[in-house]
């Protein structure tokens, strides 16, 4: 299996992270949440200011590269409760089906262990069945559903999934 190379993102990587997010979101998410919501969410989640603030605030951002080209990224942070939250985990659609998604999830689990968190949780759109299956294969389970009003008439209609660090892998 081909292996991703992970590296911690720094402020100098913000433009690259933003470009990667734009490509992934515009390619994958209109079919799930619609183009208007993609257009609304991208600048709110991936502006230079937002990413810079998250990095400065201790959220770990990592780029994943294959053959020296960025194909994915993730971000994870420790919450005041001690739990880890997987904020973002995205893979270029051209790289799907190569085992990279599981490598990204494994990396998030490894980072959770490094952070000393008892578990890791995430939000995933209820219609993103491909991601849901990948998380389930990695030991995540459905904790609850959440519908969050994000403004401008849009909502995030998500599952909250959790993986306890005591579980295998």
C-alpha positions, 0 to 999 in steps of 0.5 A: 500500500502507498504511504502518506507522509505527514508533516505539521503545518505551520503558518507558511503552509496556510495558503497551501491548506486553503488551496487544498480545502478549496479543491476538495470541498468544491469537488466533493461537497456540492453533491452533499450540501449544495454549492451555496452552502459550500460557498458559505462555509469555505471562507468561514472555515478556511480563511487565513485568519481562521487557520492562523488563529487555530494554529496559534491556539494549539490546534494541530494542523497536518498536511499529508503528502503523496509523492511530494504533493499534498493530497490531504490534511487534518486538524485536531485539538485537545478540548478543556474537557480533555477529549480530542476533537477531530476538527477536519480530515479531508482527502482529494477525491482523486486519491480516494480508494487507495487506503489514504483515508484510513491512514489519515484516520490512523494518524488522527488516532495516533495524535489523540494518543500523543495528546493523552486524550481518553477519546476522540470525537468528530462531526460528519455530515449524515449524507457522507456515507463514505466517510461514515463507513471509514470511521466505523471501520476505524472503531468510531461509533455513533454517539448522537445526531446534531443539527447546528444552525450556521447562519444564512439559512444553512445548517450542519446536519451531522452525526457525532461519532466517538472512538475510545482510545482503549479500543483496539488499533 
